[in-house]
Structures are given as C-alpha cells and as structure tokens.
Amino acid sequence: MKRLTAVIYSGDSKRWLVAFNPETGTTSQGRTIEQALANLKEATELYLEEHKFTEHSPAFLTTFEVAHA
C-alpha cells in the first residue's frame, strides 16, 4: 500500500469537484468529495498498473499570495 496525496477543488462549473494526485498527475472528478476521491483512487490504480511508480517524498501543500489586478 502507498499513501498518496489528493487535492480536491471545485471545477469550473461548480457542479463537479476535481480530484488531483500530484505524485502521479492523475485527475478525476465527482459530485461529492467521497465520489471524487473514490474516482481518483480508481484512476490512480489504473495508472499505476501501466506506469512504474517512483517513490518521492510526500507532497507538501501550502498557499501563497499573488498580486491581482
């Protein structure tokens, strides 16, 4: 078992949530957090069946500010 990171955010339409895994680059979506996460898990498992996983240190998630006109 590998512990990976999920970043979940509202999609453009606000009706779907986008789920992204930064370690593999896999992305999926769902109408709820649970559905988005389950779909991401499935997409990531399928990805890992075809691609070798290179172990990285855990992803670091933070925020930052930018100037906005």
C-alpha positions as MATLAB code, in Angstrom:
seq = 'MKRLTAVIYSGDSKRWLVAFNPETGTTSQGRTIEQALANLKEATELYLEEHKFTEHSPAFLTTFEVAHA';
ca = [
       0.000    0.000    0.000;
       1.161    3.519   -0.796;
      -0.159    6.689    0.826;
      -0.652    9.392   -1.817;
      -1.971   12.950   -1.818;
      -5.357   14.150   -3.088;
      -6.066   17.807   -3.846;
      -9.802   18.390   -4.269;
     -11.307   21.633   -5.552;
     -14.424   22.946   -7.311;
     -14.423   22.625  -11.073;
     -15.240   25.491  -13.431;
     -18.943   24.689  -13.488;
     -19.111   24.459   -9.643;
     -21.271   21.318  -10.100;
     -18.314   18.928  -10.046;
     -15.324   18.555   -7.756;
     -11.936   17.889   -9.314;
      -9.581   15.481   -7.554;
      -5.865   15.613   -8.427;
      -2.949   13.439   -7.316;
       0.336   15.396   -7.598;
       2.591   12.342   -7.241;
       1.274   10.686  -10.425;
      -0.533   13.532  -12.186;
      -3.815   11.592  -12.266;
      -7.029   13.591  -12.158;
     -10.678   12.653  -11.802;
     -13.945   14.218  -10.700;
     -17.134   13.581   -8.751;
     -20.200   15.369   -7.424;
     -19.156   14.817   -3.781;
     -15.786   14.685   -2.036;
     -16.261   10.975   -1.430;
     -17.125   10.291   -5.078;
     -14.253   12.436   -6.383;
     -11.801   10.665   -4.061;
     -13.091    7.190   -4.998;
     -12.804    8.060   -8.716;
      -9.281    9.415   -8.178;
      -8.273    6.224   -6.369;
      -9.560    4.127   -9.271;
      -7.830    6.327  -11.874;
      -4.563    6.223   -9.938;
      -4.678    2.435   -9.531;
      -5.235    2.052  -13.284;
      -2.378    4.462  -13.972;
      -0.034    2.524  -11.673;
      -0.875   -0.740  -13.457;
       0.744    0.712  -16.589;
       3.449    3.012  -15.179;
       6.271    2.392  -12.745;
       5.842    4.413   -9.562;
       8.947    6.260   -8.445;
       8.888    6.894   -4.715;
       9.044   10.583   -3.829;
       8.909   12.332   -0.522;
       5.345   13.219    0.462;
       3.819   16.208   -1.315;
       3.875   19.488    0.603;
       0.719   21.550    0.271;
       0.709   25.243    1.117;
      -0.808   28.516   -0.068;
       0.709   31.736   -1.378;
      -0.471   35.180   -2.451;
      -0.067   36.953   -5.778;
      -0.890   40.460   -6.916;
      -4.164   40.525   -8.789;
      -5.279   43.456  -10.904;
];
